[in-house]
Amino acid sequence: MAEAHRSGCPINLSVEVLGDSWSLVVIRDIMFGGRRHYRQLLNESEEGIASNILSDRLKRLTSDGLITKAQDPAHRQRQLYSLTEQAVQLVPVLVQLGNWGRKFLPASPELSVRAQLLDEGGPQLWEEFMQELRVIHLGADPAAGAPSVMERLEKAYREAVASS
């Protein structure tokens, strides 16, 4: 049965899926933090999400087609969360949200550095990052010899943390 929506406005529909306090944070942690297991998402997020909220968001994001859940082939008792193509397509949105937050809110330098690098790299870097996410989460073929955007973002973050 199709879920009723307040309207067919694309902004409204997007807010209905992503507009709560935690959904984009969970996607961010999977996307930028490489956190793909429940315990990682629960214990390693800077914001300290409660376990019941995390469970609810993971179920909602799965139901809405933004993440998938599968048994981790490396560990039978753990579930592995992966981004879908819909979530990968949120990279430009998250870059813009991060840049807005850097510009207008009291964002910390170490937590802003990834947004800054993605902003400076522009749409070409976003696309490279999206392709890396497709390799990691969707099993796409990797681009031969291309430098890893994820590694560059993580290096910049660690350098910012070390200098703060």
HELIX and SHEET records of a PDB file:
HELIX    1   1 PRO A   10  LEU A   18  1                                   9    
HELIX    2   2 SER A   23  MET A   31  1                                   9    
HELIX    3   3 TYR A   38  GLU A   44  1                                   7    
HELIX    4   4 SER A   51  SER A   63  1                                  13    
HELIX    5   5 GLU A   85  VAL A   88  1                                   4    
HELIX    6   6 VAL A   91  PHE A  104  1                                  14    
HELIX    7   7 PRO A  109  LEU A  138  1                                  30    
HELIX    8   8 VAL A  149  SER A  163  1                                  15    
SHEET    1   A 2 ILE A  67  GLN A  71  0                                        
SHEET    2   A 2 GLN A  79  LEU A  83 -1                                        
END                                                                             
